[in-house]
Amino acid sequence: MRGILLIARRELMAYFNSIWGYVVVVGVLVLNGLFFNAFAVTNRPRVSSDVLEDFFYYSSGFITVGGILLSMRLLAEERQTGTMNLLDSSPLSDAQIVGGKFLSAFLFLSGMTLMTLYMPALIFVNGKVSLGHIAAGYTGLLLAGAASVAIGTFGSSLVRSQLVAIVIGAFFLVFSALSWMLGRVVDPPMDDLVPYLSIYDAHFVQTFAKGRVNTEDVIYYLSVTFVFLLLSTRILSSRRWR
């Protein structure tokens, strides 16, 4: 555990000491605020719960994209700068390296996510919203964010180019996001399996965004996170012994 925390602290400092982390935070918050004002609040009277549901709907997209952008550098940058050899020669295991890097990106993403709390708070100015709805929505955002960071870490473990790492992470994210559409054109029994893979529609929009927390959805996000972190660890191990 100490090794994971050491790596996480090192990577967190890298976010705060580089402009990229701030660019991602500002970009996500600005776009999220614009979409909240344009598509959630709007100029017509609306039920407060519907406004909050739309807020979580749009926020989930920005948060998961932010997770990919933050995690693209985790392992690819080490290869670009030639510092991967230092990590390979350290007493840290591959699981500790991957775990520490994931933890740093997830903590940074979590802080960025919590910065959006002012938007649901604005709804209280002219309406009332269940605090349980807000808690459920942010639980879903953090779980979806963790899954996207794990996917981005996997993409970063495959290549040395951060740009290519973004493309790989985005591919998996887009495929998962659109799998509910693919479920409409495939034959049974795949028509039940493919929509289940949707990181948005099946496991966020229909539950967390509406203020509901289902154990099945929590397990789904945790499973996606675990699988992609495990794959990243295996790839790192295979490269170490080449």
C-alpha positions as CSV (number, residue, x, y, z in Angstrom):
1,M,0.0,0.0,0.0
2,R,2.9,2.4,0.8
3,G,4.3,1.9,-2.7
4,I,0.9,2.8,-4.3
5,L,0.7,6.0,-2.1
6,L,4.2,7.0,-3.1
7,I,3.5,6.7,-6.8
8,A,0.1,8.5,-6.3
9,R,1.7,11.4,-4.5
10,R,4.4,11.7,-7.2
11,E,1.8,11.7,-10.0
12,L,-0.5,14.1,-8.2
13,M,2.3,16.6,-7.9
14,A,2.9,16.2,-11.7
15,Y,-0.7,17.2,-12.3
16,F,-0.4,20.3,-10.1
17,N,3.0,21.3,-11.5
18,S,2.0,21.0,-15.2
19,I,-0.4,23.1,-17.2
20,W,-2.2,20.0,-18.7
21,G,-4.1,19.2,-15.5
22,Y,-5.4,22.8,-15.2
23,V,-6.4,22.8,-18.9
24,V,-8.5,19.7,-18.5
25,V,-10.2,21.1,-15.3
26,V,-11.0,24.5,-16.9
27,G,-12.2,22.9,-20.1
28,V,-14.5,20.4,-18.4
29,L,-15.9,22.9,-15.9
30,V,-16.5,25.6,-18.6
31,L,-18.2,23.2,-21.0
32,N,-20.2,21.6,-18.2
33,G,-21.4,25.0,-17.1
34,L,-22.4,26.0,-20.6
35,F,-24.3,22.8,-21.2
36,F,-26.0,23.1,-17.8
37,N,-27.2,26.6,-18.6
38,A,-28.2,25.9,-22.2
39,F,-29.8,22.4,-21.9
40,A,-30.6,21.7,-18.3
41,V,-31.8,25.1,-16.9
42,T,-33.1,26.6,-20.2
43,N,-35.5,29.6,-20.3
44,R,-38.7,27.7,-19.7
45,P,-40.2,26.4,-16.4
46,R,-39.0,22.9,-15.5
47,V,-39.3,20.5,-12.7
48,S,-36.2,20.6,-10.5
49,S,-35.6,16.9,-10.6
50,D,-35.6,17.0,-14.4
51,V,-33.1,19.8,-14.4
52,L,-30.8,17.8,-12.0
53,E,-31.3,14.6,-14.1
54,D,-30.1,16.5,-17.3
55,F,-27.2,18.0,-15.3
56,F,-26.0,14.5,-14.5
57,Y,-26.6,13.3,-18.0
58,Y,-24.3,15.9,-19.5
59,S,-21.8,15.8,-16.7
60,S,-21.2,12.1,-17.1
61,G,-20.0,12.6,-20.6
62,F,-17.6,15.4,-19.6
63,I,-16.3,13.6,-16.6
64,T,-15.5,10.4,-18.5
65,V,-13.8,12.3,-21.3
66,G,-11.8,14.1,-18.6
67,G,-10.8,10.8,-17.2
68,I,-9.3,9.7,-20.6
69,L,-7.5,13.0,-21.0
70,L,-6.0,12.9,-17.5
71,S,-4.9,9.2,-17.7
72,M,-3.3,9.4,-21.2
73,R,0.1,10.4,-19.8
74,L,0.3,8.0,-16.9
75,L,2.4,5.3,-18.6
76,A,3.0,6.6,-22.1
77,E,4.8,9.7,-20.8
78,E,7.2,7.4,-18.8
79,R,8.2,5.8,-22.1
80,Q,8.5,9.1,-23.9
81,T,10.8,10.6,-21.3
82,G,12.8,7.4,-20.8
83,T,11.9,7.2,-17.1
84,M,10.2,3.8,-17.4
85,N,13.5,2.1,-16.8
86,L,13.7,3.8,-13.4
87,L,10.3,2.4,-12.5
88,D,11.3,-1.1,-13.8
89,S,14.4,-1.1,-11.7
90,S,12.6,0.0,-8.5
91,P,11.4,-2.4,-5.9
92,L,7.8,-1.5,-6.7
93,S,5.6,-4.2,-8.3
94,D,3.8,-3.6,-11.6
95,A,0.5,-3.7,-9.7
96,Q,1.7,-0.9,-7.3
97,I,2.9,1.2,-10.2
98,V,-0.5,0.9,-12.1
99,G,-2.5,1.3,-8.9
100,G,-0.6,4.4,-7.8
101,K,-0.9,6.1,-11.2
102,F,-4.6,5.2,-11.4
103,L,-5.2,6.5,-7.8
104,S,-3.6,9.9,-8.7
105,A,-5.7,10.4,-11.8
106,F,-8.8,9.3,-10.0
107,L,-8.2,11.7,-7.0
108,F,-7.6,14.6,-9.4
109,L,-10.7,13.7,-11.4
110,S,-12.7,13.4,-8.2
111,G,-11.7,16.9,-7.1
112,M,-12.7,18.2,-10.5
113,T,-16.0,16.4,-10.3
114,L,-16.8,17.9,-6.8
115,M,-16.1,21.4,-8.2
116,T,-19.4,21.1,-10.1
117,L,-21.4,21.0,-6.9
118,Y,-22.3,24.6,-7.4
119,M,-24.5,23.7,-10.3
120,P,-27.0,21.5,-8.4
121,A,-26.8,24.1,-5.6
122,L,-28.1,26.7,-8.0
123,I,-31.3,24.7,-8.5
124,F,-32.1,25.4,-4.8
125,V,-32.5,29.1,-5.7
126,N,-35.8,28.5,-7.5
127,G,-36.7,25.0,-6.6
128,K,-36.2,22.0,-4.3
129,V,-34.1,18.9,-5.0
130,S,-33.6,15.7,-3.0
131,L,-30.2,15.5,-1.4
132,G,-30.4,11.7,-2.0
133,H,-30.7,12.4,-5.7
134,I,-27.6,14.6,-5.7
135,A,-25.7,11.9,-3.6
136,A,-26.7,9.2,-6.0
137,G,-25.8,11.2,-9.1
138,Y,-22.3,12.0,-7.8
139,T,-21.8,8.4,-6.7
140,G,-22.5,7.5,-10.3
141,L,-20.2,10.2,-11.7
142,L,-17.3,9.0,-9.5
143,L,-17.8,5.4,-10.5
144,A,-18.0,6.2,-14.2
145,G,-15.0,8.4,-13.8
146,A,-13.0,5.6,-12.2
147,A,-13.9,3.3,-15.1
148,S,-12.8,5.9,-17.7
149,V,-9.5,6.5,-15.9
150,A,-8.9,2.7,-15.9
151,I,-9.7,2.6,-19.6
152,G,-7.3,5.5,-20.2
153,T,-4.6,3.8,-18.1
154,F,-5.0,0.7,-20.3
155,G,-4.6,2.8,-23.5
156,S,-1.6,4.5,-22.0
157,S,0.1,1.2,-21.2
158,L,-0.1,0.0,-24.8
159,V,1.9,2.8,-26.5
160,R,4.5,5.5,-25.9
161,S,2.5,8.3,-27.7
162,Q,0.0,10.1,-25.5
163,L,-2.0,11.1,-28.6
164,V,-2.4,7.5,-29.6
165,A,-3.2,6.6,-26.0
166,I,-6.1,9.1,-26.1
167,V,-7.4,7.5,-29.4
168,I,-7.3,4.0,-27.9
169,G,-9.0,5.1,-24.7
170,A,-11.6,7.1,-26.7
171,F,-12.3,4.1,-28.9
172,F,-13.2,1.9,-25.9
173,L,-15.2,4.7,-24.3
174,V,-17.2,5.4,-27.5
175,F,-17.8,1.7,-28.2
176,S,-19.1,1.3,-24.6
177,A,-21.2,4.4,-24.9
178,L,-22.8,3.4,-28.2
179,S,-23.3,-0.3,-27.4
180,W,-26.9,0.3,-26.5
181,M,-27.5,1.2,-30.1
182,L,-25.7,-1.9,-31.4
183,G,-28.0,-3.9,-29.2
184,R,-30.9,-2.9,-31.5
185,V,-29.4,-4.5,-34.6
186,V,-27.8,-7.7,-33.3
187,D,-29.5,-11.0,-32.9
188,P,-30.4,-12.9,-29.7
189,P,-28.8,-13.6,-27.3
190,M,-26.3,-10.8,-28.0
191,D,-29.2,-8.2,-28.0
192,D,-29.2,-8.5,-24.2
193,L,-25.5,-8.7,-23.7
194,V,-24.3,-5.8,-25.9
195,P,-26.6,-3.1,-24.3
196,Y,-25.4,-4.2,-20.9
197,L,-21.9,-3.0,-21.8
198,S,-23.1,0.6,-22.2
199,I,-21.2,2.8,-19.8
200,Y,-23.9,5.5,-20.0
201,D,-27.4,4.4,-20.9
202,A,-27.8,1.1,-19.1
203,H,-25.8,1.9,-15.9
204,F,-25.9,5.6,-15.5
205,V,-28.7,7.4,-17.3
206,Q,-31.4,4.9,-16.2
207,T,-30.3,4.8,-12.6
208,F,-27.8,7.2,-11.0
209,A,-28.9,10.2,-13.1
210,K,-32.5,9.6,-11.8
211,G,-31.3,9.4,-8.2
212,R,-31.3,5.6,-7.9
213,V,-28.3,3.5,-6.8
214,N,-28.4,-0.2,-8.0
215,T,-25.9,-2.7,-6.7
216,E,-25.7,-4.2,-10.3
217,D,-24.5,-0.9,-11.7
218,V,-22.0,-0.4,-8.9
219,I,-20.6,-3.9,-9.6
220,Y,-20.5,-3.1,-13.3
221,Y,-18.3,0.0,-12.9
222,L,-16.1,-1.6,-10.3
223,S,-15.7,-4.6,-12.6
224,V,-14.8,-2.4,-15.6
225,T,-12.2,-0.6,-13.5
226,F,-10.7,-3.8,-12.2
227,V,-10.5,-5.5,-15.6
228,F,-8.7,-2.6,-17.3
229,L,-6.3,-2.1,-14.4
230,L,-5.5,-5.8,-14.5
231,L,-4.9,-5.6,-18.2
232,S,-2.6,-2.6,-17.7
233,T,-0.7,-4.5,-15.1
234,R,-0.3,-7.6,-17.4
235,I,0.9,-5.4,-20.3
236,L,3.4,-3.6,-18.0
237,S,4.7,-7.0,-16.8
238,S,5.1,-8.3,-20.3
239,R,7.1,-5.3,-21.4
240,R,9.3,-5.5,-18.3
241,W,10.6,-8.9,-19.2
242,R,11.1,-8.4,-22.9
